[in-house]
Amino acid sequence: MSVRAIVERAGSEGRAALFGYLPVGFPDVGTSVAAMKAMVAGGVDVVEVGLPYSDPLMDGPLIQRATEAALAGGVTPADALTAVRELAADGIPALVMTYWTVIDRYGVDAFAADLAAAGGAGMITPDLIPDEAAGWHAAAERHGLDRVHLVAPTSTPERLARAARSSRGFLYAASLMGVTGERALVGAGAKDLVARTKEVTDLPVCVGLGVGNGDQAAEVAAFADGVIVGSAFVRALMNAPDAASGVAAVAAVARDLAAGVRRRPVPGRPLSART
C-alpha cells in the first residue's frame, strides 16, 4: 500500500496518520531496526528511516548526537537500505530521510534503484528545493518512488504550489522555523500553513517539528492529515539503560502518540476537504 493510501485510510477512520522517524545505526543498526519495528507495533503507520550525515544543520542537538554516534559506529547508506528491506519484508512502509549530499555522493539514480529494490516507498529531501530537484524527480519517476518536499510557514503561495507539483505521496509541513526537536508548544502557524497548502493541492499534508507527546499529537491531528515525530523516539532510545529497554521505551512513546492522533477524531469528510 502506498504512503498516500495509508494516510487516506487513516483519514477514513477519522484520524491522522502517525509517522515515526529514527536514524539508522543508533545506538547500532540492529537496535535501530528493532526500534523502528517497535514504533509500528505501538501504532506508527509509516517509518522514516534517517540516513545520518556528518553536518546535520537542520537537526536539533538530540538528533545530532544520535547521528554522530551512528556515524562513529560506521553506519553507511547500505545500512539504511538494509533497514528499509527489513521493514518492507514485514509489510511496513518506509521512507528514507537524509541530506541531499549523501544521495548525490552515492549517485542519484543508483540510490533510487537500490531503494526501490529494497522495497522503499520513497524519500524525504529536507534540504533539496524543487527548483534543483529535476534529477531526483526523474529517478523517482523511473523507479516508482514517492518524492516528498517540505513547506514552511514562510512559504509563499507560489512556493507552496511548486512544492506540491513537485511532490508525490504527501507534503511535509514544517510547523515552525528552526531545527528539529521537541517543543513545549507546537508552532502557532502550523494550522494556517496546512490550510494554505490545501488551497493549492489535494495531496495529504503532514506536520512535523515540535510534536513530542500524545497531547501535542492530538492538537496537530485536529487539522493535519499526518503527524510526524522524531526527537521523542530518539530521546527514548538515548535515555534507556540498555538496548532492550530502549526498544520498549520507543514502543511506549508510539502508543502515547497513537492514542493522541485518535483522541480528537476529525469528522468523517473526504481527505481533500479536511483543514
C-alpha positions in Angstrom: 0.0 0.0 0.0 1.3 3.4 -0.9 2.0 6.1 1.7 -0.7 8.2 0.4 -3.2 5.3 0.6 -2.1 4.7 4.2 -2.7 8.4 5.1 -6.1 8.3 3.3 -7.0 5.1 5.1 -6.3 6.8 8.4 -8.4 9.7 7.3 -11.3 7.4 6.6 -11.0 6.2 10.2 -11.4 9.8 11.4 -7.8 10.2 12.5 -4.5 11.5 11.3 -1.7 9.1 10.2 1.3 8.8 12.5 4.8 8.9 11.1 7.9 8.0 13.2 11.5 8.9 12.5 14.6 7.2 13.8 18.2 7.4 12.5 19.6 4.0 11.4 22.6 2.9 13.3 21.7 4.5 16.7 22.7 3.0 19.0 23.6 0.3 16.5 22.0 -0.9 13.3 20.2 -3.9 14.8 18.7 -2.0 17.7 17.6 0.9 15.5 15.7 -1.5 13.2 14.2 -3.2 16.2 13.1 0.2 17.5 11.6 1.1 14.1 9.5 -2.1 14.2 8.6 -1.3 17.8 7.2 2.0 16.7 4.9 0.3 14.3 3.8 -2.2 16.9 3.0 0.8 19.1 0.8 2.4 16.4 3.1 4.2 13.9 1.7 4.0 10.4 4.8 5.0 8.4 8.5 4.8 9.3 11.0 7.5 8.3 14.5 5.9 8.2 17.0 8.5 8.9 20.3 8.2 7.0 22.9 10.0 9.1 25.0 12.8 7.7 28.1 14.5 9.1 26.8 18.0 9.0 23.1 17.9 10.0 22.4 21.6 10.2 18.6 21.2 10.2 18.6 18.8 13.1 18.4 19.7 16.8 21.0 18.7 19.4 19.3 15.4 20.3 19.2 14.0 16.7 22.7 15.4 16.0 24.0 13.4 18.9 22.3 10.3 17.7 23.5 10.7 14.1 27.1 11.5 15.3 27.1 8.3 17.3 25.8 6.3 14.4 28.5 7.7 12.1 31.1 7.0 14.7 29.8 3.4 14.7 30.4 3.2 10.9 26.8 3.4 9.6 26.6 3.6 5.8 23.8 4.1 3.2 23.8 0.3 2.8 22.6 0.1 6.4 19.7 2.4 5.7 18.8 0.2 2.7 19.0 -2.9 5.0 16.6 -1.2 7.4 14.2 -0.5 4.6 14.5 -4.0 3.4 13.7 -5.5 6.8 10.8 -3.2 7.3 9.4 -3.9 3.8 9.6 -7.6 4.5 7.2 -7.1 7.4 4.9 -5.0 5.2 5.9 -1.7 6.9 6.1 1.3 4.6 9.4 3.1 4.9 10.7 6.4 3.6 14.4 7.4 3.7 15.1 10.9 5.1 18.5 12.4 4.6 20.5 15.3 3.4 21.0 15.6 -0.4 24.8 15.5 -0.3 24.6 11.8 0.8 22.4 10.9 -2.2 24.4 13.0 -4.6 27.6 11.2 -3.5 26.0 7.8 -3.7 24.6 8.5 -7.2 21.0 9.7 -7.6 19.8 7.0 -10.0 21.8 4.3 -8.2 20.2 5.2 -4.9 16.7 5.4 -6.3 17.2 2.0 -7.9 18.6 0.4 -4.7 15.9 2.0 -2.6 13.1 0.7 -4.9 14.8 -2.8 -4.9 14.8 -2.8 -1.1 11.0 -2.1 -1.1 11.2 1.5 0.0 8.3 3.9 -0.6 10.3 6.9 -1.4 12.4 9.7 0.1 12.1 12.9 2.1 14.6 15.5 1.0 14.5 18.4 3.5 17.3 20.4 2.0 16.6 19.9 -1.7 14.4 22.6 -3.1 12.1 21.6 -6.0 13.9 24.0 -8.4 17.1 22.0 -8.1 15.5 18.5 -7.9 15.0 17.6 -11.6 17.5 14.7 -11.4 15.8 13.3 -8.3 12.3 13.7 -9.7 13.3 11.8 -12.9 15.0 9.0 -10.9 12.0 8.7 -8.6 9.6 8.5 -11.5 11.7 5.8 -13.2 11.7 3.7 -10.1 8.2 4.4 -8.8 9.2 6.2 -5.6 7.5 9.0 -3.7 9.3 12.3 -3.5 8.4 14.5 -0.5 9.3 18.1 -0.3 8.9 20.5 2.6 6.9 23.6 3.0 7.3 26.1 5.9 5.3 29.0 7.5 7.3 31.4 5.4 6.5 29.7 2.1 4.7 32.0 -0.4 1.7 30.7 -2.3 3.9 30.3 -5.3 6.4 28.2 -3.4 3.6 26.1 -1.9 2.3 25.4 -5.3 5.8 24.5 -6.7 6.4 22.1 -3.8 3.0 20.5 -4.3 3.6 20.0 -8.0 7.0 18.5 -7.3 5.9 16.1 -4.6 4.3 12.7 -4.7 2.8 10.9 -1.7 2.4 13.8 0.7 3.8 17.2 1.6 5.8 17.7 4.8 4.8 20.8 6.6 7.4 22.2 9.0 5.3 23.6 11.8 7.9 26.2 12.7 11.2 27.7 11.5 14.4 26.3 13.1 15.9 22.9 13.8 14.1 19.7 14.7 13.3 18.9 18.3 10.5 18.6 20.8 8.9 21.9 21.9 6.7 22.9 24.8 4.2 24.2 22.3 3.5 23.3 18.7 4.2 26.1 16.2 1.3 28.5 16.1 1.5 28.8 12.4 1.1 25.1 11.7 -2.7 25.2 11.3 -2.5 28.2 8.9 0.3 26.5 6.9 -1.8 23.4 6.4 -4.8 25.4 5.4 -2.8 27.5 2.9 -1.2 24.3 1.5 -4.5 22.6 1.0 -5.6 25.6 -1.2 -3.1 24.6 -3.8 -3.1 20.7 -3.7 -5.1 17.6 -2.9 -2.0 15.8 -1.6 -2.1 14.9 2.1 -0.3 17.5 4.3 1.6 16.0 7.3 3.1 18.2 10.1 6.4 17.7 11.7 8.8 19.6 14.1 7.9 20.1 17.7 5.5 17.2 18.4 6.7 15.2 21.4 3.7 13.7 23.2 0.2 12.5 22.8 -1.4 15.8 23.7 0.6 17.6 21.0 -0.2 14.9 18.6 -3.9 15.3 19.3 -3.6 19.0 18.7 -2.0 18.6 15.3 -4.2 15.7 14.3 -7.2 18.1 14.6 -6.1 19.9 11.4 -3.4 17.8 9.6 -3.6 14.6 7.7 -0.5 13.2 9.4 1.6 13.8 12.5 5.4 13.3 12.2 7.5 12.6 15.3 11.3 12.1 15.6 13.0 13.5 18.6 10.7 11.9 21.1 11.6 8.5 19.8 15.3 9.3 19.7 15.1 10.5 23.3 13.5 7.3 24.4 16.4 5.3 22.9 19.1 7.7 24.2 17.8 7.7 27.8 17.4 3.9 28.1 20.0 2.0 30.2 20.2 -0.8 27.5 19.0 -1.7 24.1 16.0 -3.8 25.1 14.8 -1.1 27.4 15.2 1.5 24.7 13.1 -0.5 22.2 10.4 -0.9 24.9 10.5 2.8 25.6 10.1 3.6 21.9 7.0 1.4 21.7 5.6 3.2 24.8 6.1 6.6 23.1 4.4 5.3 20.0 1.4 4.1 22.0 1.0 7.5 23.6 1.3 9.3 20.2 -1.1 6.8 18.6 -3.7 7.5 21.3 -3.2 11.2 20.7 -4.0 11.1 17.0 -7.2 9.2 17.9 -8.2 11.5 20.8 -9.8 14.2 18.8 -11.2 12.5 15.7 -11.8 14.6 12.6 -15.3 14.5 11.2 -15.7 11.9 8.5 -15.1 14.0 5.5 -13.1 13.3 2.4 -9.4 13.9 3.0 -9.1 16.7 0.5 -11.9 18.6 2.3 -10.2 18.5 5.7 -8.4 21.6 7.0 
